[in-house]
Amino acid sequence: MDAYKNIGDIKVLIIVRLQGTNAKEAKELIDKSGLKVLSAISLQEAADAVSEVLG
């Protein structure tokens, strides 16, 4: 999230797949951050997010 904020205005949607011990906590932080970032824990969830965005 710090890197996203440091870069500034990002013109494309970012989808992040999280993995590891604190993936659920990281997903909550990202989802509540207000950033234009979609987060997913499972690979299927990430693939579904891509499909939804591309419509």
Secondary structure as the mmCIF struct_conf table of DSSP 4:
data_model
#
loop_
_struct_conf.conf_type_id
_struct_conf.id
_struct_conf.beg_label_comp_id
_struct_conf.beg_label_asym_id
_struct_conf.beg_label_seq_id
_struct_conf.end_label_comp_id
_struct_conf.end_label_asym_id
_struct_conf.end_label_seq_id
HELX_RH_AL_P HELX_RH_AL_P1 ASP A 2 ILE A 7
BEND BEND1 VAL A 12 VAL A 12
STRN STRN1 ILE A 14 ARG A 17
BEND BEND2 GLY A 20 GLY A 20
TURN_TY1_P TURN_TY1_P1 THR A 21 ASN A 22
HELX_RH_AL_P HELX_RH_AL_P2 ALA A 23 LYS A 32
BEND BEND3 SER A 33 SER A 33
BEND BEND4 LEU A 35 LYS A 36
STRN STRN2 VAL A 37 ALA A 40
BEND BEND5 ILE A 41 SER A 42
HELX_RH_AL_P HELX_RH_AL_P3 LEU A 43 LEU A 54
#
